[in-house]
Amino acid sequence: MKTLLYVEDNANDRLLFASACRIARVSFRLKIVEGGIEAIDYFAGEGSFANRAEHPIPDLLFLDLKMPEMDGFQVLRWIRGHPPSRTLPVAVYSASPLSGDVATAYAEGAQFFIVKPTPFTSLLDIVRAADECLAAEPMKSEALARFSAPAEQLSRCFSVSPDMS
C-alpha cells in the first residue's frame, strides 16, 4: 500500500485533510506529523518512527510551508539532501499564494505547489488526485498537476530535476 505523509502544524488543517481522505475513500495510507522537526524524525526513522513497517518512507509528501521551529523549505532542503528521500515527490501544500514562495518551493525541488482550498469539495478533489497519482504506474499521472501553480509547472508531475539525481 502506498503512503502519503502530510506535514502540518495546524490541528484543524490536519483534521480536515484526514476527513477528506476518509470521505474520498482513498487507497493510500495517510500518515500525519505535526511539524518540520517531527517530519525529519519520521524520515530519519528516529524515536517513535523507528518501526519502518508502521512508519514507511512515504511515496508522496504533502508539506506545509509556514510552521514554527522548522519551516517547509527547511524540510524540503533536508529531504533533497538525503539519498533515501532525494527523489520523493513533494507537493507543497500551503495557504500562501505568494509568487516568491512558489518560486522558492520549485527551486528547492518540489514537484507541485498547491494552495490550500477554501471549499471542502476542492480538498476532496485534491486528495482524490493524490490517490490517482499514487495509483498510477509508473507514477506519471497529471492528476495533481491540475491543482498546482504556476501554470508553467503543470507538466512536472512526479518528475525529478536533473540536479537531484
NORBELBEL-V234046 format. One record per backbone hydrogen bond with DSSP energy under -1.0 kcal/mol. NH is the residue of the N-H (numbers start at 0). CO is the residue of the C=O. If there is no record, write none. Layout:
nh->{NH	NH}
co->{CO	CO}
This chain:
nh->{3	4	5	6	7	13	14	15	16	17	18	19	20	21	22	23	25	28	30	32	38	39	40	41	42	43	45	48	49	51	54	58	59	60	61	62	63	66	69	71	74	75	76	77	78	79	80	81	84	85	87	90	91	92	93	101	102	103	104	105	106	107	108	109	110	111	113	115	122	123	124	125	126	127	128	129	130	131	132	133	134	135	138	145	146	147	148	152	153	155	158	163	164}
co->{28	59	30	61	32	9	10	11	12	13	14	15	16	17	18	19	20	1	3	5	34	35	36	37	38	39	40	45	46	49	50	2	2	88	4	90	6	64	67	64	70	71	72	73	74	75	76	78	81	81	84	60	111	62	113	97	98	99	100	101	102	103	105	104	89	89	91	93	118	119	120	121	122	123	124	125	126	127	128	129	130	131	135	141	143	144	112	149	150	152	155	160	161}
